[in-house]
């Protein structure tokens, strides 16, 4: 459970870093680079949702 909580925090940090770079025009979501920023943001957000679901399941199992 501790690892899931850490993963959620790290994912939120990565997500905020990407959004900060996008807001400051240091990254272009529509870019066709090797690893498009939009795909990275979507991947991080999707991982966050999975981590939250797993953490919720573990908390519910303890209750």
C-alpha positions in Angstrom: 0.0 0.0 0.0 2.9 2.3 0.8 4.4 1.7 -2.7 1.0 2.6 -4.3 0.8 5.8 -2.4 4.4 6.7 -3.4 3.5 5.9 -7.1 0.5 8.2 -6.9 2.6 11.0 -5.5 5.3 10.5 -8.1 2.7 10.4 -10.9 1.1 13.6 -9.7 4.6 15.3 -9.7 5.3 14.1 -13.2 1.9 15.2 -14.4 2.3 18.7 -12.9 5.8 19.0 -14.4 4.5 18.2 -17.9 1.6 20.6 -17.4 4.0 23.3 -16.2 6.2 22.9 -19.2 3.2 23.0 -21.5 1.8 26.1 -19.8 5.2 27.8 -20.2 5.3 26.8 -23.9 8.4 24.6 -23.3 6.5 21.6 -24.7 3.9 21.2 -27.5 1.2 18.7 -27.0 0.5 18.5 -30.7 4.2 17.9 -31.4 5.2 14.8 -33.4 8.4 14.2 -31.5 9.7 10.7 -30.7 7.7 10.7 -27.5 4.8 13.2 -27.9 4.0 15.1 -24.7 0.3 14.5 -25.1 0.9 10.8 -25.1 3.1 11.1 -22.0 0.5 13.1 -20.2 -2.2 10.6 -21.0 0.0 7.7 -19.9 0.8 9.3 -16.6 -2.8 10.3 -16.0 -4.0 6.7 -16.8 -1.3 5.2 -14.5 -2.5 7.6 -11.7 -6.1 6.3 -12.1 -4.9 2.7 -12.0 -2.8 3.4 -8.9 -5.7 5.1 -7.2 -8.1 2.2 -8.0 -5.6 -0.3 -6.6 -5.0 1.7 -3.5 -8.8 2.1 -3.0 -9.2 -1.7 -3.3 -6.4 -2.4 -0.8 -8.0 0.1 1.7 -11.4 -1.4 1.2 -9.9 -4.9 1.9 -8.5 -3.7 5.2 -11.9 -2.3 6.3 
